[in-house]
Amino acid sequence: MNIQRTHKVNWLDVFWTGMIWFMAGLCLFLPFMLVVDILYRGLPSLTLNFLWDDPMSAGREGGIYSIIISTFWVLLVCFLVVIPIGLGSALYLSECVKLNSKRGQIIRLSLRILSSVPSIVFGLFGYAMFAIYLKMGFSILSGGLSLACMVLPLFILISEQAFQAVPIAYKQSSLALNISQGAYMVKILLPMSSSGVVSALIISIGRALAETAVLIYTAGYVTRMPGTLYDSGRVLSVHIYDLSMNVIGGQQNAATTAAFLLILLILLNVLARRVSHRLTRYAR
């Protein structure tokens, strides 16, 4: 006896599956087109001379050498503050504060609120606190510290999630072997969660490199080479904004600077991933 099975197509499922794939493709297509447009407009002018020359004629001519140096110093100041304070705070929340305790809930809620505050608020805070009250003025130091205040909550939250993702069996084994809490955090927890911490660092660097509002009010606008941390300096994101909005004929140099910033972010991501893989293999 032959039994024929009929497969009835559920067109509603087909429709929603197609919509999901369409939205996923759209989410990938728009950033892809943005990257292609930036590289198409900026790569032809991205030469060694552009990277090694100083800006001239308000940035519409010359290169971005002093801008790169200013960006490097601002990021260095920022992450010299963020990494030790952020890792220490994340370790404290992960290892010393119970997840459902009142204190932990208040701290985590405060960090989430701070991480969602608009960047211009941190810019005004940095201007009032560092530039005026502490008399740092428009400087690399003022910009880096203001940027650290903005990036720190995000770095702490993501790093804490990385620490929480480490299996509890590692901690139980360390307790069984009578390993101190400090040794467990340094020898086991940090290496095992290194990929997550590196991800937190990548996201923080990406936000810091793309930030404009904070640094306009604190680091300043000038294109000259900074001599000390108390000198003003213009970072890459501010340079792109200024050339695009305020300088007539500066669109080409703005596109070239944007292409360099995009390539820099890609290289930092690749480097950070390689470092995290090495640390993870070493821990295992």
Secondary structure, DSSP 8 states (H G I E B T S, - for coil): ----------HHHHHHHHHHHHHHHHHHHHHHHHHHHHHHHHGGG--HHHHHS-EEGGGTEE--HHHHHHHHHHHHHHHHHHHHHHHHHHHHHHHTS-TTSHHHHHHHHHHHHHHTS-HHHHHHHHIIIIIIIS---SSHHHHHHHHHHHHHHHHHHHHHHHHHTS-HHHHHHHHHTT--HHHHIIIIIHHHTHHHHHHHHHHHHHHHHH--HHHHTTT-S--S---STTS----HHHHHHHHHHTSTT-HHHHHHHHHHHHHHHHHHHHHHHHHHHHHHHHH-
